[in-house]
Amino acid sequence: MKKVLTIAGSDSGGGAGIQADLRVFALHGCHGQSAITAITAQNSLGVEGIFPVQPEGVYAQAKAVLSDIGADAAKTGMLFSADHIKAVAKALEEFPVAKLVVDPVMIAKGGAPLLRDDAVEALKNLIIPKALLVTPNIPEAEALSGVKITGESSKLAAMEAILALGAGAVLLKGGHEDGETVEDLLLEKGKAPEKFLSRRIHTKNTHGTGCTLSAAIAANLALGHELKTAVAKAHAFLRRAILCGYSTGAGHGSTNPWAATIDGSENALLERLREAWELLEEENPFGLIPEVQSNLAEALFDASTFDQIAAFPGRIVKCGERVRRLDGPRFGASRHMAKILIASIRNGSPFRAVMNVRYEPSIIKACLAAGFTVESFSRDDEPIEVKLAEGSTLEWGTASVLLSKGYAPDVIYDEGDRGKEPMIRLFGLDAPDAARKVCALWRKMKEIEK
């Protein structure tokens, strides 16, 4: 059993702080431990009061845990004051934790300050130099770096400034930016930056997002994953937790780590493919099935191999004027679809599911009329080494669109080549999402034909 320590404040509403951290640790199969820095009286509407624990008490809690039980990883959250930070730093100096994630919590979701102004310098000088990873949002990164973030270059400048404080890596969270795509940026010392992209989820149930993410990273580090993998797993975990968030009162509801754990399982993925098939069978978009037949696939969130992607063996076929499947969904059932999704994941797309449908210019027009974003690639541009490598075209074509366009469209198509049928591929966040898009396209086509 791996052990993870959280040094943070208590949230009486249960959505953030040590309550969220311990919940996330347990759901990752880790033993959770805590050193409480402050008790907050808060609910979904905001923080009503902060009652700090004596700094000596914070030190005593951390010392008691680390001197006996130890920690395979640790994270800090709300540290409140310079004296509290000094106490935490003293404990970490006496009992170092190599895998330390620092979430520089400064302001609560409702706007209440959680870190005193005089504590920022102490955080920079005493805690951040001990961090394997710091996870600021944009306002926090500006406060730590002194750099006003206005674009890509200023993001990197702010992150470099935080690295210069002694941190091993920085994960800049992009949720405060505008736009439908949220970009988190990871920068490790001596490495190129890595992007983690996701579609923005419009919900007020976001209390505890920062705690959930940093706790999930710490848990994955404790489980032995490399930093980039730990961040990728935590990023996917948080997205599922937000998608399944729930209301807890009149204000900001909570993320749902439990649902994130369940939804991330292999059984849950297969169930989503079965649900997607029921949607297709009911809508019956038989006119969208191409000559080579169709398939629908979904990947596990951290998929990198074919056996982590499930599809329908024998494909989805057209029988008369009905769509039919030959068998139920299985992992490793379609290498072609798997290659598309692996390229999608590697290049930062939030989509984890795809279905191929018949190509015609009129169908592309219907895609646009249905409100889908549409991009294409040409097999004429395919490098010779890709042409010579059997089955590499789909992976190359998907990656080339994502890299050249800088975003993940709903639809990627190509007009084929000698011996290659032209094809449209519709992407979704999961299999039911992709199936709903196919059904919406079919309805739009019939509407246009009328």
C-alpha positions as CSV (number, residue, x, y, z in Angstrom):
1,M,0.0,0.0,0.0
2,K,1.6,3.3,-1.1
3,K,1.3,6.2,1.4
4,V,0.5,9.8,0.5
5,L,0.5,12.8,2.8
6,T,-1.6,15.9,2.3
7,I,-0.6,19.1,4.1
8,A,-3.6,21.4,3.6
9,G,-6.7,23.0,5.1
10,S,-10.0,21.3,6.1
11,D,-13.1,22.1,4.1
12,S,-16.2,21.7,6.2
13,G,-18.3,21.4,3.0
14,G,-16.3,18.3,1.9
15,G,-15.6,19.4,-1.7
16,A,-11.9,20.5,-1.4
17,G,-9.0,20.5,1.0
18,I,-8.0,17.4,2.9
19,Q,-11.4,15.9,2.5
20,A,-11.0,15.9,-1.3
21,D,-7.3,14.8,-1.1
22,L,-8.0,11.8,1.2
23,R,-10.9,10.8,-1.0
24,V,-8.7,10.9,-4.2
25,F,-5.9,9.0,-2.5
26,A,-8.2,6.2,-1.4
27,L,-9.8,5.9,-4.9
28,H,-6.3,5.4,-6.3
29,G,-5.6,2.6,-3.9
30,C,-3.3,4.7,-1.6
31,H,-3.2,5.1,2.1
32,G,-4.0,8.8,2.9
33,Q,-2.5,10.8,5.7
34,S,-2.9,14.5,6.7
35,A,-1.5,17.5,8.4
36,I,-4.2,20.1,8.8
37,T,-3.0,23.7,8.5
38,A,-6.4,25.4,9.1
39,I,-10.0,24.7,9.7
40,T,-12.3,26.5,7.3
41,A,-16.0,27.1,7.8
42,Q,-17.3,26.9,4.2
43,N,-20.1,25.6,2.0
44,S,-21.0,25.8,-1.6
45,L,-21.5,29.6,-1.4
46,G,-18.0,30.3,0.0
47,V,-15.7,30.5,3.0
48,E,-17.4,31.9,6.1
49,G,-14.4,31.7,8.4
50,I,-10.8,30.5,8.7
51,F,-9.4,29.1,12.0
52,P,-5.7,28.4,11.6
53,V,-4.0,25.5,13.5
54,Q,-1.0,26.6,15.5
55,P,2.2,26.3,13.3
56,E,3.7,24.1,16.0
57,G,0.7,21.8,15.6
58,V,1.2,21.6,11.8
59,Y,4.8,20.7,12.3
60,A,3.9,18.1,14.9
61,Q,1.4,16.4,12.6
62,A,3.8,16.2,9.7
63,K,6.6,15.0,11.9
64,A,4.5,12.3,13.5
65,V,3.5,10.9,10.1
66,L,6.8,11.2,8.3
67,S,9.0,10.0,11.2
68,D,7.1,6.7,11.6
69,I,4.9,5.9,8.6
70,G,6.7,7.9,5.9
71,A,5.3,9.0,2.6
72,D,5.9,7.8,-1.0
73,A,4.5,11.1,-2.1
74,A,3.1,14.3,-0.6
75,K,1.2,17.4,-1.6
76,T,0.6,20.8,-0.1
77,G,-2.6,22.8,-0.5
78,M,-3.7,25.7,1.7
79,L,-0.7,26.8,3.8
80,F,-2.2,30.1,5.0
81,S,0.7,32.1,6.5
82,A,4.5,32.5,6.5
83,D,4.7,30.8,10.0
84,H,2.8,27.8,8.7
85,I,5.0,27.6,5.7
86,K,8.1,27.7,7.9
87,A,6.7,24.9,10.0
88,V,6.0,22.7,6.9
89,A,9.4,23.5,5.5
90,K,11.1,22.4,8.8
91,A,9.2,19.1,8.7
92,L,10.2,18.5,5.1
93,E,13.8,19.3,5.8
94,E,14.0,16.8,8.6
95,F,12.0,14.2,6.7
96,P,12.4,14.9,3.0
97,V,9.8,13.7,0.5
98,A,11.2,13.3,-3.0
99,K,7.8,13.3,-4.8
100,L,6.3,16.6,-3.5
101,V,3.4,18.3,-5.4
102,V,2.8,21.9,-4.4
103,D,-0.6,23.3,-5.2
104,P,0.0,27.0,-4.4
105,V,-3.6,27.6,-3.2
106,M,-4.1,31.4,-2.9
107,I,-7.8,32.1,-3.4
108,A,-10.9,30.0,-2.8
109,K,-13.5,29.3,-5.5
110,G,-15.7,32.0,-4.0
111,G,-13.0,34.5,-3.9
112,A,-11.8,34.3,-0.2
113,P,-8.0,34.6,0.2
114,L,-6.4,31.4,1.5
115,L,-2.8,32.6,1.5
116,R,-1.7,35.8,3.3
117,D,0.2,38.3,1.2
118,D,3.3,37.9,3.5
119,A,3.3,34.2,2.9
120,V,4.0,34.3,-0.9
121,E,7.7,35.0,-0.5
122,A,7.9,32.2,2.1
123,L,6.2,29.8,-0.3
124,K,8.7,30.8,-3.0
125,N,11.8,30.5,-0.8
126,L,11.0,27.6,1.4
127,I,8.5,25.2,-0.2
128,I,8.8,25.5,-4.0
129,P,12.5,24.6,-4.0
130,K,11.5,21.2,-2.5
131,A,8.8,20.6,-5.1
132,L,9.0,18.0,-7.8
133,L,6.0,19.7,-9.4
134,V,4.1,23.0,-8.8
135,T,0.5,23.3,-10.1
136,P,-0.5,27.0,-10.3
137,N,-3.4,28.4,-12.2
138,I,-2.8,31.5,-14.2
139,P,-3.3,34.1,-11.4
140,E,-1.2,32.0,-9.0
141,A,1.6,31.7,-11.7
142,E,1.5,35.4,-12.1
143,A,1.9,36.0,-8.4
144,L,4.8,33.5,-8.1
145,S,6.7,34.6,-11.2
146,G,5.9,38.3,-11.4
147,V,5.1,37.8,-15.1
148,K,1.8,39.0,-16.6
149,I,0.4,36.1,-18.7
150,T,-1.1,37.3,-22.0
151,G,-0.2,34.5,-24.4
152,E,2.0,31.5,-25.1
153,S,5.4,33.2,-24.7
154,S,4.4,34.8,-21.4
155,K,3.2,31.4,-20.2
156,L,6.6,29.9,-20.8
157,A,8.3,32.9,-19.2
158,A,6.3,32.6,-16.1
159,M,6.9,28.8,-15.9
160,E,10.6,29.3,-16.4
161,A,10.6,31.9,-13.6
162,I,9.0,29.3,-11.3
163,L,11.5,26.7,-12.3
164,A,14.2,29.1,-11.4
165,L,12.9,29.1,-7.8
166,G,14.0,25.5,-7.6
167,A,11.0,23.5,-8.7
168,G,11.6,20.4,-10.8
169,A,8.6,21.1,-13.0
170,V,5.5,23.3,-13.4
171,L,2.0,22.4,-14.6
172,L,0.3,25.7,-15.6
173,K,-3.5,25.1,-15.4
174,G,-5.4,27.0,-18.1
175,G,-9.0,27.0,-16.7
176,H,-9.0,30.8,-16.2
177,E,-8.5,31.5,-19.9
178,D,-11.3,32.1,-22.3
179,G,-12.3,29.7,-25.1
180,E,-13.8,26.3,-25.5
181,T,-10.5,24.4,-25.3
182,V,-8.7,24.3,-22.0
183,E,-4.9,24.0,-22.2
184,D,-2.8,22.8,-19.3
185,L,1.0,23.1,-19.9
186,L,3.7,21.0,-18.3
187,L,7.3,22.2,-18.3
188,E,10.0,20.0,-16.8
189,K,13.6,21.2,-16.5
190,G,15.5,20.5,-19.6
191,K,12.5,19.2,-21.6
192,A,10.1,20.6,-24.2
193,P,6.7,21.7,-22.9
194,E,3.8,19.2,-23.0
195,K,0.2,20.2,-23.7
196,F,-2.8,18.6,-22.2
197,L,-6.0,19.7,-24.0
198,S,-9.6,19.2,-23.1
199,R,-13.0,20.7,-24.2
200,R,-14.3,23.1,-21.6
201,I,-17.1,21.7,-19.5
202,H,-19.8,24.3,-18.7
203,T,-20.8,23.6,-15.2
204,K,-20.8,25.3,-11.8
205,N,-19.8,22.1,-10.1
206,T,-16.1,22.7,-10.0
207,H,-15.4,23.1,-6.3
208,G,-12.2,21.1,-5.5
209,T,-10.8,20.9,-9.0
210,G,-7.3,22.0,-8.1
211,C,-7.2,19.7,-5.0
212,T,-8.5,16.8,-7.0
213,L,-5.9,17.3,-9.8
214,S,-2.9,17.7,-7.5
215,A,-4.0,14.8,-5.2
216,A,-4.4,12.5,-8.2
217,I,-0.9,13.5,-9.5
218,A,0.6,12.8,-6.0
219,A,-1.2,9.4,-5.9
220,N,0.0,8.4,-9.3
221,L,3.6,9.5,-8.4
222,A,3.4,7.3,-5.3
223,L,2.2,4.4,-7.5
224,G,5.4,4.7,-9.4
225,H,4.4,6.5,-12.6
226,E,6.8,9.0,-14.2
227,L,5.8,12.6,-13.9
228,K,4.4,13.1,-17.4
229,T,2.3,9.9,-17.1
230,A,1.1,10.9,-13.6
231,V,0.0,14.3,-14.9
232,A,-1.8,12.7,-17.9
233,K,-3.6,10.2,-15.7
234,A,-4.6,12.9,-13.3
235,H,-5.8,15.2,-16.1
236,A,-8.0,12.5,-17.4
237,F,-9.3,11.6,-13.9
238,L,-10.1,15.3,-13.2
239,R,-12.0,15.6,-16.5
240,R,-14.2,12.6,-15.6
241,A,-14.7,14.0,-12.1
242,I,-15.9,17.3,-13.5
243,L,-18.2,15.7,-16.1
244,C,-19.8,13.7,-13.3
245,G,-19.9,16.6,-10.8
246,Y,-22.9,17.2,-8.6
247,S,-24.6,20.1,-6.8
248,T,-24.2,20.3,-3.0
249,G,-26.0,23.6,-2.3
250,A,-26.9,26.9,-3.9
251,G,-23.4,27.7,-5.1
252,H,-20.5,25.7,-6.5
253,G,-21.0,22.0,-6.5
254,S,-18.3,19.4,-6.2
255,T,-16.3,17.3,-8.5
256,N,-17.0,13.5,-8.4
257,P,-13.8,11.5,-8.0
258,W,-15.8,8.3,-7.3
259,A,-17.6,8.5,-10.7
260,A,-14.2,9.3,-12.3
261,T,-12.8,6.1,-10.8
262,I,-15.7,4.0,-12.0
263,D,-16.0,5.6,-15.4
264,G,-12.3,5.0,-16.1
265,S,-12.6,1.3,-15.8
266,E,-12.5,-1.2,-18.7
267,N,-16.0,-2.5,-17.9
268,A,-17.3,1.1,-17.9
269,L,-15.8,1.6,-21.4
270,L,-17.3,-1.5,-22.8
271,E,-20.7,-0.5,-21.3
272,R,-20.4,2.9,-23.0
273,L,-19.8,1.1,-26.4
274,R,-22.9,-1.0,-25.8
275,E,-24.8,2.2,-25.0
276,A,-23.5,3.8,-28.2
277,W,-24.6,0.8,-30.2
278,E,-28.1,1.1,-28.8
279,L,-28.2,4.7,-30.0
280,L,-27.1,3.7,-33.5
281,E,-29.5,0.8,-33.7
282,E,-32.4,3.1,-32.7
283,E,-31.5,5.9,-35.2
284,N,-30.4,3.4,-37.9
285,P,-28.0,5.6,-40.0
286,F,-27.6,2.8,-42.6
287,G,-26.9,5.4,-45.4
288,L,-23.7,6.4,-43.6
289,I,-22.1,3.0,-43.7
290,P,-19.2,2.9,-46.2
291,E,-18.4,0.1,-48.6
292,V,-15.6,-1.2,-46.3
293,Q,-18.2,-1.1,-43.5
294,S,-17.8,1.0,-40.3
295,N,-16.6,0.7,-36.7
296,L,-16.9,2.6,-33.5
297,A,-14.0,2.6,-31.0
298,E,-13.2,4.2,-27.6
299,A,-9.8,4.4,-25.9
300,L,-9.0,4.3,-22.2
301,F,-7.9,7.8,-21.2
302,D,-4.2,7.0,-21.0
303,A,-4.2,4.5,-23.9
304,S,-1.0,4.0,-25.9
305,T,-1.4,0.4,-27.2
306,F,-4.0,-1.4,-29.3
307,D,-5.2,-3.6,-26.4
308,Q,-6.3,-0.4,-24.5
309,I,-8.8,0.5,-27.2
310,A,-12.1,-1.3,-27.7
311,A,-14.2,-1.6,-30.8
312,F,-16.7,-4.1,-32.5
313,P,-15.1,-7.2,-33.9
314,G,-16.1,-7.8,-37.5
315,R,-17.2,-4.1,-37.8
316,I,-20.5,-2.4,-38.0
317,V,-22.2,-3.4,-41.3
318,K,-25.2,-2.5,-43.4
319,C,-27.7,-5.3,-44.0
320,G,-30.3,-4.1,-46.4
321,E,-31.6,-0.9,-44.8
322,R,-30.5,-1.8,-41.2
323,V,-27.2,-1.3,-39.3
324,R,-26.0,-4.5,-37.8
325,R,-23.0,-5.5,-35.6
326,L,-21.4,-8.9,-35.8
327,D,-20.3,-9.2,-32.2
328,G,-20.2,-7.2,-29.0
329,P,-17.4,-4.7,-28.2
330,R,-13.9,-6.0,-27.2
331,F,-10.5,-4.6,-26.5
332,G,-8.0,-4.9,-29.4
333,A,-10.8,-5.5,-31.9
334,S,-9.7,-2.9,-34.5
335,R,-6.1,-1.8,-35.2
336,H,-7.2,0.8,-37.8
337,M,-9.5,2.6,-35.3
338,A,-6.9,2.2,-32.6
339,K,-4.2,3.9,-34.7
340,I,-6.5,6.9,-35.2
341,L,-7.2,7.2,-31.5
342,I,-3.6,6.7,-30.4
343,A,-2.6,9.6,-32.8
344,S,-5.5,11.7,-31.3
345,I,-4.3,11.1,-27.8
346,R,-0.6,11.7,-28.5
347,N,-1.4,15.0,-30.1
348,G,-3.4,16.4,-27.2
349,S,-7.0,15.8,-28.5
350,P,-9.7,15.5,-25.8
351,F,-11.5,13.0,-28.0
352,R,-11.3,9.3,-27.0
353,A,-13.8,7.8,-29.4
354,V,-14.2,7.7,-33.2
355,M,-16.5,6.3,-35.8
356,N,-15.9,6.2,-39.6
357,V,-18.7,6.9,-42.1
358,R,-19.2,7.2,-45.8
359,Y,-17.7,10.2,-47.7
360,E,-19.6,12.4,-50.1
361,P,-19.3,16.1,-50.5
362,S,-23.0,16.4,-49.6
363,I,-22.2,14.6,-46.3
364,I,-19.5,17.1,-45.5
365,K,-22.0,19.9,-46.1
366,A,-24.4,18.1,-43.7
367,C,-21.6,17.9,-41.1
368,L,-21.1,21.7,-41.3
369,A,-24.9,22.3,-41.3
370,A,-25.0,20.2,-38.1
371,G,-22.5,22.5,-36.5
372,F,-19.5,20.2,-36.5
373,T,-16.0,21.5,-37.0
374,V,-14.5,19.9,-40.1
375,E,-10.9,19.5,-41.3
376,S,-9.2,17.2,-43.9
377,F,-5.9,15.7,-45.0
378,S,-4.8,14.7,-48.5
379,R,-3.1,11.3,-49.1
380,D,-1.1,13.1,-51.8
381,D,0.8,14.9,-49.0
382,E,1.7,11.6,-47.3
383,P,5.5,11.1,-46.9
384,I,6.9,8.2,-48.8
385,E,8.0,6.4,-45.7
386,V,4.4,6.5,-44.5
387,K,3.0,5.2,-47.8
388,L,5.5,2.3,-47.6
389,A,4.5,1.4,-44.0
390,E,1.3,-0.7,-44.1
391,G,-1.5,0.9,-42.1
392,S,0.3,4.1,-41.2
393,T,-1.8,6.5,-43.2
394,L,-4.6,7.0,-40.7
395,E,-2.2,7.7,-37.9
396,W,-0.3,10.2,-40.0
397,G,-3.4,11.9,-41.4
398,T,-4.9,12.4,-37.9
399,A,-1.7,13.7,-36.4
400,S,-1.1,16.0,-39.4
401,V,-4.5,17.7,-39.0
402,L,-4.2,18.1,-35.2
403,L,-0.6,19.6,-35.5
404,S,-1.3,21.8,-38.5
405,K,-4.7,23.2,-37.3
406,G,-3.8,23.5,-33.7
407,Y,-7.1,22.1,-32.4
408,A,-9.1,18.9,-32.5
409,P,-12.1,19.0,-35.0
410,D,-15.2,16.9,-34.7
411,V,-14.7,15.6,-38.2
412,I,-11.5,14.6,-40.1
413,Y,-12.0,13.3,-43.7
414,D,-9.9,12.4,-46.7
415,E,-10.9,11.9,-50.3
416,G,-9.1,8.5,-50.7
417,D,-6.5,7.3,-53.2
418,R,-6.0,4.4,-55.6
419,G,-7.5,1.4,-53.9
420,K,-8.4,3.5,-50.8
421,E,-12.0,4.5,-50.2
422,P,-12.6,8.1,-49.2
423,M,-13.7,8.3,-45.6
424,I,-15.2,10.6,-42.9
425,R,-14.3,10.1,-39.2
426,L,-16.4,11.6,-36.5
427,F,-14.8,12.0,-33.1
428,G,-16.4,12.1,-29.6
429,L,-15.4,12.5,-26.0
430,D,-16.6,8.9,-25.6
431,A,-18.4,6.3,-27.6
432,P,-22.0,7.6,-26.9
433,D,-20.8,11.1,-27.8
434,A,-19.5,9.9,-31.1
435,A,-22.6,7.9,-31.8
436,R,-24.8,10.9,-31.0
437,K,-22.9,12.9,-33.5
438,V,-23.4,10.2,-36.2
439,C,-27.1,10.2,-35.4
440,A,-27.3,14.0,-35.6
441,L,-25.5,13.9,-38.9
442,W,-28.0,11.3,-40.3
443,R,-30.9,13.4,-39.1
444,K,-29.4,16.5,-40.7
445,M,-28.9,14.7,-44.0
446,K,-32.6,13.6,-44.1
447,E,-33.7,17.1,-43.2
448,I,-31.6,18.6,-46.1
449,E,-33.0,16.0,-48.5
450,K,-36.5,17.1,-47.7
